[in-house]
């Protein structure tokens, strides 16, 4: 499992995509998915 960082353009139909965290999920077993989402929750302030 890894992470890829890209600009917002490919995820938005608007010309000026708002700043946001976008997560694209593929087929993954539940345990690794839960672990990955916990890491995201820890890494993102708020």
PyMOL Python script that loads the backbone (N, CA, C, O; Angstrom):
from pymol import cmd

cmd.read_pdbstr("""\
ATOM      1  N   UNK A   1       0.855  -1.160   0.000  1.00  0.00           N
ATOM      2  CA  UNK A   1       0.000   0.000   0.000  1.00  0.00           C
ATOM      3  C   UNK A   1       0.898   1.218   0.000  1.00  0.00           C
ATOM      4  O   UNK A   1       1.941   1.231   0.653  1.00  0.00           O
ATOM      5  N   UNK A   2       0.496   2.229  -0.724  1.00  0.00           N
ATOM      6  CA  UNK A   2       1.285   3.441  -0.778  1.00  0.00           C
ATOM      7  C   UNK A   2       0.387   4.648  -0.913  1.00  0.00           C
ATOM      8  O   UNK A   2      -0.836   4.543  -0.826  1.00  0.00           O
ATOM      9  N   UNK A   3       0.997   5.780  -1.126  1.00  0.00           N
ATOM     10  CA  UNK A   3       0.252   7.025  -1.286  1.00  0.00           C
ATOM     11  C   UNK A   3       0.775   7.743  -2.506  1.00  0.00           C
ATOM     12  O   UNK A   3       1.961   7.671  -2.825  1.00  0.00           O
ATOM     13  N   UNK A   4      -0.110   8.429  -3.178  1.00  0.00           N
ATOM     14  CA  UNK A   4       0.249   9.215  -4.348  1.00  0.00           C
ATOM     15  C   UNK A   4      -0.350  10.596  -4.163  1.00  0.00           C
ATOM     16  O   UNK A   4      -1.526  10.726  -3.822  1.00  0.00           O
ATOM     17  N   UNK A   5       0.436  11.610  -4.382  1.00  0.00           N
ATOM     18  CA  UNK A   5      -0.034  12.984  -4.234  1.00  0.00           C
ATOM     19  C   UNK A   5      -0.156  13.593  -5.615  1.00  0.00           C
ATOM     20  O   UNK A   5       0.750  13.477  -6.439  1.00  0.00           O
ATOM     21  N   UNK A   6      -1.289  14.247  -5.863  1.00  0.00           N
ATOM     22  CA  UNK A   6      -1.511  14.898  -7.144  1.00  0.00           C
ATOM     23  C   UNK A   6      -2.326  16.159  -6.926  1.00  0.00           C
ATOM     24  O   UNK A   6      -2.885  16.362  -5.848  1.00  0.00           O
ATOM     25  N   UNK A   7      -2.397  16.998  -7.933  1.00  0.00           N
ATOM     26  CA  UNK A   7      -3.215  18.198  -7.847  1.00  0.00           C
ATOM     27  C   UNK A   7      -4.693  17.828  -7.876  1.00  0.00           C
ATOM     28  O   UNK A   7      -5.044  16.691  -8.194  1.00  0.00           O
ATOM     29  N   UNK A   8      -5.550  18.773  -7.548  1.00  0.00           N
ATOM     30  CA  UNK A   8      -6.985  18.512  -7.434  1.00  0.00           C
ATOM     31  C   UNK A   8      -7.686  18.393  -8.787  1.00  0.00           C
ATOM     32  O   UNK A   8      -8.771  17.815  -8.858  1.00  0.00           O
ATOM     33  N   UNK A   9      -7.112  18.911  -9.835  1.00  0.00           N
ATOM     34  CA  UNK A   9      -7.761  18.945 -11.146  1.00  0.00           C
ATOM     35  C   UNK A   9      -8.405  17.649 -11.606  1.00  0.00           C
ATOM     36  O   UNK A   9      -9.562  17.673 -12.027  1.00  0.00           O
ATOM     37  N   UNK A  10      -7.710  16.515 -11.546  1.00  0.00           N
ATOM     38  CA  UNK A  10      -8.309  15.266 -12.014  1.00  0.00           C
ATOM     39  C   UNK A  10      -9.540  14.827 -11.216  1.00  0.00           C
ATOM     40  O   UNK A  10     -10.302  13.981 -11.685  1.00  0.00           O
ATOM     41  N   UNK A  11      -9.746  15.377 -10.037  1.00  0.00           N
ATOM     42  CA  UNK A  11     -10.854  14.972  -9.174  1.00  0.00           C
ATOM     43  C   UNK A  11     -12.029  15.942  -9.223  1.00  0.00           C
ATOM     44  O   UNK A  11     -13.036  15.712  -8.554  1.00  0.00           O
ATOM     45  N   UNK A  12     -11.925  17.012  -9.993  1.00  0.00           N
ATOM     46  CA  UNK A  12     -12.951  18.049  -9.959  1.00  0.00           C
ATOM     47  C   UNK A  12     -13.426  18.394 -11.360  1.00  0.00           C
ATOM     48  O   UNK A  12     -12.648  18.372 -12.314  1.00  0.00           O
ATOM     49  N   UNK A  13     -14.702  18.712 -11.475  1.00  0.00           N
ATOM     50  CA  UNK A  13     -15.236  19.180 -12.755  1.00  0.00           C
ATOM     51  C   UNK A  13     -15.264  20.707 -12.810  1.00  0.00           C
ATOM     52  O   UNK A  13     -15.522  21.283 -13.866  1.00  0.00           O
ATOM     53  N   UNK A  14     -15.002  21.361 -11.683  1.00  0.00           N
ATOM     54  CA  UNK A  14     -14.970  22.824 -11.634  1.00  0.00           C
ATOM     55  C   UNK A  14     -13.612  23.327 -12.117  1.00  0.00           C
ATOM     56  O   UNK A  14     -12.603  22.647 -11.930  1.00  0.00           O
ATOM     57  N   UNK A  15     -13.572  24.501 -12.731  1.00  0.00           N
ATOM     58  CA  UNK A  15     -12.281  25.013 -13.214  1.00  0.00           C
ATOM     59  C   UNK A  15     -11.298  25.312 -12.083  1.00  0.00           C
ATOM     60  O   UNK A  15     -10.090  25.154 -12.258  1.00  0.00           O
ATOM     61  N   UNK A  16     -11.797  25.736 -10.941  1.00  0.00           N
ATOM     62  CA  UNK A  16     -10.948  26.021  -9.782  1.00  0.00           C
ATOM     63  C   UNK A  16     -11.355  25.094  -8.648  1.00  0.00           C
ATOM     64  O   UNK A  16     -12.254  25.409  -7.868  1.00  0.00           O
ATOM     65  N   UNK A  17     -10.704  23.974  -8.562  1.00  0.00           N
ATOM     66  CA  UNK A  17     -11.049  22.975  -7.545  1.00  0.00           C
ATOM     67  C   UNK A  17     -10.698  23.495  -6.158  1.00  0.00           C
ATOM     68  O   UNK A  17      -9.598  24.009  -5.954  1.00  0.00           O
ATOM     69  N   UNK A  18     -11.618  23.369  -5.200  1.00  0.00           N
ATOM     70  CA  UNK A  18     -11.312  23.811  -3.837  1.00  0.00           C
ATOM     71  C   UNK A  18     -10.260  22.914  -3.194  1.00  0.00           C
ATOM     72  O   UNK A  18     -10.119  21.745  -3.554  1.00  0.00           O
ATOM     73  N   UNK A  19      -9.528  23.476  -2.243  1.00  0.00           N
ATOM     74  CA  UNK A  19      -8.544  22.690  -1.509  1.00  0.00           C
ATOM     75  C   UNK A  19      -9.270  21.658  -0.655  1.00  0.00           C
ATOM     76  O   UNK A  19     -10.219  21.990   0.055  1.00  0.00           O
ATOM     77  N   UNK A  20      -8.830  20.429  -0.722  1.00  0.00           N
ATOM     78  CA  UNK A  20      -9.450  19.354   0.057  1.00  0.00           C
ATOM     79  C   UNK A  20      -8.552  18.132  -0.011  1.00  0.00           C
ATOM     80  O   UNK A  20      -7.664  18.040  -0.858  1.00  0.00           O
ATOM     81  N   UNK A  21      -8.791  17.218   0.877  1.00  0.00           N
ATOM     82  CA  UNK A  21      -8.115  15.928   0.843  1.00  0.00           C
ATOM     83  C   UNK A  21      -9.011  14.972   0.078  1.00  0.00           C
ATOM     84  O   UNK A  21     -10.173  14.784   0.441  1.00  0.00           O
ATOM     85  N   UNK A  22      -8.488  14.373  -0.967  1.00  0.00           N
ATOM     86  CA  UNK A  22      -9.260  13.438  -1.776  1.00  0.00           C
ATOM     87  C   UNK A  22      -8.591  12.080  -1.692  1.00  0.00           C
ATOM     88  O   UNK A  22      -7.383  11.959  -1.896  1.00  0.00           O
ATOM     89  N   UNK A  23      -9.362  11.078  -1.397  1.00  0.00           N
ATOM     90  CA  UNK A  23      -8.830   9.729  -1.247  1.00  0.00           C
ATOM     91  C   UNK A  23      -9.515   8.828  -2.262  1.00  0.00           C
ATOM     92  O   UNK A  23     -10.741   8.721  -2.275  1.00  0.00           O
ATOM     93  N   UNK A  24      -8.732   8.185  -3.106  1.00  0.00           N
ATOM     94  CA  UNK A  24      -9.269   7.224  -4.067  1.00  0.00           C
ATOM     95  C   UNK A  24      -8.993   5.824  -3.528  1.00  0.00           C
ATOM     96  O   UNK A  24      -7.847   5.479  -3.238  1.00  0.00           O
ATOM     97  N   UNK A  25     -10.031   5.032  -3.396  1.00  0.00           N
ATOM     98  CA  UNK A  25      -9.894   3.693  -2.833  1.00  0.00           C
ATOM     99  C   UNK A  25     -10.035   2.636  -3.912  1.00  0.00           C
ATOM    100  O   UNK A  25     -10.895   2.730  -4.788  1.00  0.00           O
ATOM    101  N   UNK A  26      -9.195   1.652  -3.838  1.00  0.00           N
ATOM    102  CA  UNK A  26      -9.299   0.490  -4.710  1.00  0.00           C
ATOM    103  C   UNK A  26      -9.682  -0.710  -3.867  1.00  0.00           C
ATOM    104  O   UNK A  26      -9.955  -0.572  -2.675  1.00  0.00           O
ATOM    105  N   UNK A  27      -9.703  -1.872  -4.470  1.00  0.00           N
ATOM    106  CA  UNK A  27     -10.048  -3.067  -3.695  1.00  0.00           C
ATOM    107  C   UNK A  27      -8.978  -3.337  -2.634  1.00  0.00           C
ATOM    108  O   UNK A  27      -7.795  -3.474  -2.947  1.00  0.00           O
ATOM    109  N   UNK A  28      -9.408  -3.409  -1.397  1.00  0.00           N
ATOM    110  CA  UNK A  28      -8.483  -3.619  -0.289  1.00  0.00           C
ATOM    111  C   UNK A  28      -9.242  -4.325   0.837  1.00  0.00           C
ATOM    112  O   UNK A  28     -10.432  -4.086   1.042  1.00  0.00           O
ATOM    113  N   UNK A  29      -8.556  -5.172   1.542  1.00  0.00           N
ATOM    114  CA  UNK A  29      -9.176  -5.870   2.674  1.00  0.00           C
ATOM    115  C   UNK A  29      -9.503  -4.868   3.784  1.00  0.00           C
ATOM    116  O   UNK A  29      -8.880  -3.810   3.877  1.00  0.00           O
ATOM    117  N   UNK A  30     -10.460  -5.202   4.603  1.00  0.00           N
ATOM    118  CA  UNK A  30     -10.957  -4.275   5.625  1.00  0.00           C
ATOM    119  C   UNK A  30      -9.885  -3.852   6.633  1.00  0.00           C
ATOM    120  O   UNK A  30      -9.784  -2.665   6.943  1.00  0.00           O
ATOM    121  N   UNK A  31      -9.094  -4.774   7.146  1.00  0.00           N
ATOM    122  CA  UNK A  31      -8.092  -4.424   8.163  1.00  0.00           C
ATOM    123  C   UNK A  31      -7.069  -3.411   7.648  1.00  0.00           C
ATOM    124  O   UNK A  31      -6.834  -2.404   8.316  1.00  0.00           O
ATOM    125  N   UNK A  32      -6.452  -3.639   6.484  1.00  0.00           N
ATOM    126  CA  UNK A  32      -5.509  -2.627   5.991  1.00  0.00           C
ATOM    127  C   UNK A  32      -6.190  -1.291   5.690  1.00  0.00           C
ATOM    128  O   UNK A  32      -5.586  -0.232   5.859  1.00  0.00           O
ATOM    129  N   UNK A  33      -7.447  -1.341   5.244  1.00  0.00           N
ATOM    130  CA  UNK A  33      -8.175  -0.103   4.981  1.00  0.00           C
ATOM    131  C   UNK A  33      -8.390   0.679   6.274  1.00  0.00           C
ATOM    132  O   UNK A  33      -8.160   1.888   6.314  1.00  0.00           O
ATOM    133  N   UNK A  34      -8.824   0.005   7.318  1.00  0.00           N
ATOM    134  CA  UNK A  34      -9.022   0.676   8.607  1.00  0.00           C
ATOM    135  C   UNK A  34      -7.718   1.286   9.107  1.00  0.00           C
ATOM    136  O   UNK A  34      -7.707   2.418   9.593  1.00  0.00           O
ATOM    137  N   UNK A  35      -6.627   0.548   8.992  1.00  0.00           N
ATOM    138  CA  UNK A  35      -5.324   1.065   9.433  1.00  0.00           C
ATOM    139  C   UNK A  35      -4.925   2.302   8.635  1.00  0.00           C
ATOM    140  O   UNK A  35      -4.447   3.282   9.206  1.00  0.00           O
ATOM    141  N   UNK A  36      -5.117   2.261   7.328  1.00  0.00           N
ATOM    142  CA  UNK A  36      -4.753   3.393   6.476  1.00  0.00           C
ATOM    143  C   UNK A  36      -5.596   4.618   6.809  1.00  0.00           C
ATOM    144  O   UNK A  36      -5.073   5.731   6.872  1.00  0.00           O
ATOM    145  N   UNK A  37      -6.902   4.424   7.024  1.00  0.00           N
ATOM    146  CA  UNK A  37      -7.764   5.561   7.345  1.00  0.00           C
ATOM    147  C   UNK A  37      -7.451   6.129   8.726  1.00  0.00           C
ATOM    148  O   UNK A  37      -7.603   7.331   8.943  1.00  0.00           O
ATOM    149  N   UNK A  38      -7.022   5.298   9.650  1.00  0.00           N
ATOM    150  CA  UNK A  38      -6.582   5.806  10.957  1.00  0.00           C
ATOM    151  C   UNK A  38      -5.345   6.693  10.794  1.00  0.00           C
ATOM    152  O   UNK A  38      -5.230   7.735  11.440  1.00  0.00           O
ATOM    153  N   UNK A  39      -4.432   6.274   9.936  1.00  0.00           N
ATOM    154  CA  UNK A  39      -3.232   7.081   9.672  1.00  0.00           C
ATOM    155  C   UNK A  39      -3.615   8.429   9.077  1.00  0.00           C
ATOM    156  O   UNK A  39      -3.058   9.458   9.458  1.00  0.00           O
ATOM    157  N   UNK A  40      -4.559   8.430   8.149  1.00  0.00           N
ATOM    158  CA  UNK A  40      -5.019   9.690   7.558  1.00  0.00           C
ATOM    159  C   UNK A  40      -5.621  10.572   8.643  1.00  0.00           C
ATOM    160  O   UNK A  40      -5.329  11.767   8.701  1.00  0.00           O
ATOM    161  N   UNK A  41      -6.451  10.002   9.497  1.00  0.00           N
ATOM    162  CA  UNK A  41      -7.085  10.766  10.569  1.00  0.00           C
ATOM    163  C   UNK A  41      -6.035  11.382  11.493  1.00  0.00           C
ATOM    164  O   UNK A  41      -6.186  12.526  11.923  1.00  0.00           O
ATOM    165  N   UNK A  42      -4.978  10.639  11.800  1.00  0.00           N
ATOM    166  CA  UNK A  42      -3.915  11.168  12.667  1.00  0.00           C
ATOM    167  C   UNK A  42      -3.132  12.281  11.973  1.00  0.00           C
ATOM    168  O   UNK A  42      -2.691  13.230  12.622  1.00  0.00           O
ATOM    169  N   UNK A  43      -2.960  12.169  10.666  1.00  0.00           N
ATOM    170  CA  UNK A  43      -2.117  13.109   9.932  1.00  0.00           C
ATOM    171  C   UNK A  43      -2.812  14.427   9.596  1.00  0.00           C
ATOM    172  O   UNK A  43      -2.149  15.446   9.398  1.00  0.00           O
ATOM    173  N   UNK A  44      -4.136  14.411   9.533  1.00  0.00           N
ATOM    174  CA  UNK A  44      -4.874  15.602   9.112  1.00  0.00           C
ATOM    175  C   UNK A  44      -5.364  16.359  10.343  1.00  0.00           C
ATOM    176  O   UNK A  44      -6.120  15.811  11.145  1.00  0.00           O
ATOM    177  N   UNK A  45      -4.941  17.608  10.500  1.00  0.00           N
ATOM    178  CA  UNK A  45      -5.406  18.381  11.651  1.00  0.00           C
ATOM    179  C   UNK A  45      -6.901  18.676  11.558  1.00  0.00           C
ATOM    180  O   UNK A  45      -7.472  18.766  10.472  1.00  0.00           O
ATOM    181  N   UNK A  46      -7.509  18.823  12.718  1.00  0.00           N
ATOM    182  CA  UNK A  46      -8.908  19.232  12.747  1.00  0.00           C
ATOM    183  C   UNK A  46      -9.755  18.174  13.253  1.00  0.00           C
ATOM    184  O   UNK A  46     -10.971  18.347  13.346  1.00  0.00           O
TER     185      UNK A  46
END
""", "prot")
cmd.dss("prot")
cmd.show_as("cartoon", "prot")
cmd.util.cbc("prot")
cmd.orient("prot")
